[in-house]
């Protein structure tokens, strides 16, 4: 796949650079209702199984393209809409489908057979139809930065069609990483010809149950963030117990420290650590912020009872009578 940040290559190859977002995607269905805030996506059980499951809060892509020719045919609309699954939605004939499902289940129960064995193929395909209620997050559309094609993002949509124009896709592993890490290069970085300082902060995880994500090889999609996003800004790390908050904080502090060393800038970090979980070396993974620099010039640890033989440890208490 052409790198999504280098969509100039896709453009010069004669294709729409936005179609790189559909490379490797799995077609889920279509949109039968769209407004500025939400979209109702229609699909069926067979497609959901083949796609590896559709978790709540998962990302979907909607594009007005040609089925089976997503990556080598022009888009009817030069945009790709990003959707987030919020839950299920009722179909217009939901009451009829429920009655048919109920009758099929009763007959199957009486005959000790599976439901698909007691109904015809047409009825089976109809009762397997379902819909998702999705939130419209925004639009990917083509732009130009420093005379280079660029995938731009807008946090809304600027038009609504009443007709069924859009097909919906489950993004590939690489595209999902691109979405979760967007942008891989900012317009300012392109103009200044700078390479961003990125770190892997974690992986995409939509649900606690990961059976289908593992089977679909979507359980290890990396999420990259800019180190500079955590400098001179407020950052909160929230989560349940034992989900990796401390390791995340150590990763961020280490990344900022290394960025300061590479850029030769003085970037101070003040960490309140009552339990000593960041400063001290963890016996399980052998990590600790004190390992970033030997001596007190780079990493200083203030304690009530510092070790006099440790050059990194300093007294936390203040003697107000000492005027030196």
ChimeraX attribute file (.defattr): number of C-alpha atoms within 10 A of each C-alpha:
attribute: neighborCount
match mode: 1-to-1
recipient: residues
	/A:1	10
	/A:2	13
	/A:3	15
	/A:4	22
	/A:5	18
	/A:6	16
	/A:7	22
	/A:8	18
	/A:9	16
	/A:10	19
	/A:11	14
	/A:12	11
	/A:13	10
	/A:14	9
	/A:15	17
	/A:16	19
	/A:17	27
	/A:18	25
	/A:19	23
	/A:20	20
	/A:21	27
	/A:22	24
	/A:23	17
	/A:24	17
	/A:25	22
	/A:26	19
	/A:27	23
	/A:28	22
	/A:29	19
	/A:30	21
	/A:31	22
	/A:32	17
	/A:33	16
	/A:34	20
	/A:35	14
	/A:36	14
	/A:37	13
	/A:38	17
	/A:39	22
	/A:40	22
	/A:41	27
	/A:42	22
	/A:43	19
	/A:44	16
	/A:45	14
	/A:46	12
	/A:47	16
	/A:48	17
	/A:49	11
	/A:50	12
	/A:51	19
	/A:52	18
	/A:53	17
	/A:54	19
	/A:55	19
	/A:56	16
	/A:57	16
	/A:58	19
	/A:59	22
	/A:60	24
	/A:61	24
	/A:62	26
	/A:63	25
	/A:64	20
	/A:65	23
	/A:66	16
	/A:67	10
	/A:68	9
	/A:69	11
	/A:70	21
	/A:71	21
	/A:72	15
	/A:73	14
	/A:74	17
	/A:75	19
	/A:76	12
	/A:77	12
	/A:78	17
	/A:79	20
	/A:80	25
	/A:81	22
	/A:82	25
	/A:83	25
	/A:84	21
	/A:85	21
	/A:86	16
	/A:87	14
	/A:88	15
	/A:89	15
	/A:90	13
	/A:91	17
	/A:92	8
	/A:93	8
	/A:94	14
	/A:95	11
	/A:96	12
	/A:97	18
	/A:98	12
	/A:99	12
	/A:100	17
	/A:101	19
	/A:102	13
	/A:103	15
	/A:104	20
	/A:105	18
	/A:106	13
	/A:107	17
	/A:108	17
	/A:109	12
	/A:110	8
	/A:111	12
	/A:112	9
	/A:113	12
	/A:114	13
	/A:115	19
	/A:116	14
	/A:117	13
	/A:118	15
	/A:119	18
	/A:120	10
	/A:121	10
	/A:122	8
	/A:123	14
	/A:124	17
	/A:125	14
	/A:126	13
	/A:127	18
	/A:128	14
	/A:129	16
	/A:130	18
	/A:131	20
	/A:132	21
	/A:133	20
	/A:134	26
	/A:135	22
	/A:136	23
	/A:137	17
	/A:138	19
	/A:139	22
	/A:140	22
	/A:141	17
	/A:142	17
	/A:143	12
	/A:144	12
	/A:145	15
	/A:146	12
	/A:147	10
	/A:148	16
	/A:149	19
	/A:150	24
	/A:151	24
	/A:152	18
	/A:153	18
	/A:154	13
	/A:155	12
	/A:156	15
	/A:157	18
	/A:158	9
	/A:159	8
	/A:160	10
	/A:161	10
	/A:162	10
	/A:163	10
	/A:164	12
	/A:165	16
	/A:166	24
	/A:167	21
	/A:168	26
	/A:169	23
	/A:170	24
	/A:171	24
	/A:172	19
	/A:173	19
	/A:174	18
	/A:175	21
	/A:176	22
	/A:177	19
	/A:178	21
	/A:179	17
	/A:180	17
	/A:181	19
	/A:182	17
	/A:183	17
	/A:184	20
	/A:185	20
	/A:186	17
	/A:187	16
	/A:188	11
	/A:189	13
	/A:190	17
	/A:191	12
	/A:192	10
	/A:193	11
	/A:194	11
	/A:195	11
	/A:196	15
	/A:197	14
	/A:198	18
	/A:199	15
	/A:200	13
	/A:201	17
	/A:202	14
	/A:203	15
	/A:204	18
	/A:205	17
	/A:206	15
	/A:207	13
	/A:208	7
	/A:209	10
	/A:210	14
	/A:211	13
	/A:212	16
	/A:213	19
	/A:214	12
	/A:215	11
	/A:216	15
	/A:217	13
	/A:218	20
	/A:219	17
	/A:220	14
	/A:221	19
	/A:222	20
	/A:223	19
	/A:224	20
	/A:225	20
	/A:226	19
	/A:227	21
	/A:228	15
	/A:229	13
	/A:230	14
	/A:231	14
	/A:232	10
	/A:233	7
	/A:234	7
	/A:235	10
	/A:236	7
	/A:237	9
	/A:238	9
	/A:239	9
	/A:240	7
	/A:241	8
	/A:242	8
	/A:243	10
	/A:244	14
	/A:245	15
	/A:246	14
	/A:247	16
	/A:248	14
	/A:249	17
	/A:250	18
	/A:251	18
	/A:252	18
	/A:253	21
	/A:254	17
	/A:255	19
	/A:256	22
	/A:257	22
	/A:258	14
	/A:259	18
	/A:260	16
	/A:261	12
	/A:262	9
	/A:263	9
	/A:264	9
	/A:265	10
	/A:266	10
	/A:267	13
	/A:268	13
	/A:269	12
	/A:270	7
	/A:271	11
	/A:272	10
	/A:273	13
	/A:274	9
	/A:275	8
	/A:276	13
	/A:277	15
	/A:278	20
	/A:279	21
	/A:280	16
	/A:281	15
	/A:282	13
	/A:283	8
	/A:284	6
	/A:285	8
	/A:286	9
	/A:287	18
	/A:288	19
	/A:289	20
	/A:290	19
	/A:291	14
	/A:292	14
	/A:293	13
	/A:294	13
	/A:295	14
	/A:296	14
	/A:297	9
	/A:298	12
	/A:299	20
	/A:300	18
	/A:301	20
	/A:302	16
	/A:303	15
	/A:304	11
	/A:305	11
	/A:306	15
	/A:307	12
	/A:308	10
	/A:309	7
	/A:310	12
	/A:311	15
	/A:312	19
	/A:313	20
	/A:314	17
	/A:315	13
	/A:316	12
	/A:317	10
	/A:318	8
	/A:319	8
	/A:320	7
	/A:321	6
	/A:322	6
	/A:323	5
	/A:324	5
